Amino acid sequence: MEKILTNRFASLTELREPNKVIEQAGEEPIAIMNRNSVIGYFVPKAAVDIDGHTTATVTDVKSILAQRKAVMAPVNEYLKDK
């Protein structure tokens, strides 16, 4: 069974009138369904907190990779001969 990541959903048929779908969404994401399967998500601009995100610097990425190196070592060792 597929997990739906939102409480709201719309069918492809409902997307014929996108304004109604957008109005129904409010500030929450909507799962787009086709024959009872999720084919995508509509995420309104209001649902994305752009101000809450920051861009990682090269130093930040190197620091995180250094911290994760011990965890990734067994995986890297396994993948060497693949």
Secondary structure by P-SEA (a helix, b strand, c coil): cccccccccccccccccaaaaaaaaccbbbbbbccccccbbbbcccccccccbbbbcaaaaaaaaaaacccaaaaaaaaccc
